[in-house]
Amino acid sequence: MFGKDILNGKQLCAALGISTTLLYRLIRSGMPYHQLSPGSRKYYNLEAIKHWLLNAGYQQKTVWAK
């Protein structure tokens, strides 16, 4: 929808190889996202998410894990 770097939740899960359950757990843990208005869809910057995951202590082997 937005290109390679700005993704919706489904695209982010596919890009990172994670489940939606893990995505919601990461959001509750403080993962950054953008919304155009309260209650609307969340969008994610892929590079910012990868940077946040590494700083939060996650490593990517075959999947992201802590």
C-alpha positions as CSV (number, residue, x, y, z in Angstrom):
1,M,0.0,0.0,0.0
2,F,2.7,2.6,1.0
3,G,5.8,0.9,-0.4
4,K,8.6,-1.0,1.2
5,D,9.0,0.9,4.4
6,I,5.5,1.9,5.6
7,L,3.4,-1.2,6.3
8,N,0.1,-2.1,7.8
9,G,-0.1,-4.8,10.5
10,K,-0.5,-7.7,8.1
11,Q,2.4,-6.6,5.9
12,L,4.6,-6.1,9.0
13,C,3.8,-9.6,10.3
14,A,4.8,-11.0,6.9
15,A,8.0,-8.9,6.6
16,L,9.1,-9.9,10.1
17,G,7.8,-13.5,10.0
18,I,5.8,-13.1,13.2
19,S,2.2,-13.9,14.2
20,T,-0.5,-11.3,14.9
21,T,-0.4,-12.5,18.5
22,L,3.2,-11.5,18.8
23,L,2.5,-8.2,17.0
24,Y,-0.1,-7.3,19.6
25,R,2.2,-8.3,22.4
26,L,4.9,-6.0,20.9
27,I,2.5,-3.1,20.7
28,R,1.6,-3.5,24.3
29,S,5.4,-3.5,25.1
30,G,5.8,-0.1,23.5
31,M,6.6,-0.8,19.8
32,P,6.2,2.5,17.9
33,Y,3.4,2.9,15.4
34,H,1.5,5.7,13.6
35,Q,-2.2,6.4,13.4
36,L,-4.0,9.0,11.2
37,S,-6.7,9.4,13.8
38,P,-7.6,7.7,17.1
39,G,-9.3,4.4,16.5
40,S,-8.0,4.1,12.9
41,R,-5.5,1.6,11.5
42,K,-2.0,1.5,12.8
43,Y,0.9,1.8,10.3
44,Y,4.5,0.9,10.9
45,N,7.9,2.1,9.6
46,L,9.8,-1.1,9.0
47,E,13.3,0.3,9.7
48,A,12.0,2.0,13.0
49,I,10.5,-1.3,14.1
50,K,13.7,-3.3,13.4
51,H,15.7,-0.7,15.3
52,W,13.2,-0.9,18.2
53,L,13.3,-4.7,18.3
54,L,17.1,-4.7,18.5
55,N,17.1,-2.1,21.2
56,A,14.4,-4.0,23.2
57,G,16.6,-7.1,23.2
58,Y,15.0,-9.1,20.4
59,Q,17.2,-11.0,17.9
60,Q,16.4,-12.4,14.5
61,K,17.5,-16.0,14.0
62,T,14.7,-17.6,12.0
63,V,12.1,-15.6,13.8
64,W,12.2,-12.6,16.2
65,A,12.7,-13.9,19.7
66,K,13.8,-12.5,23.1
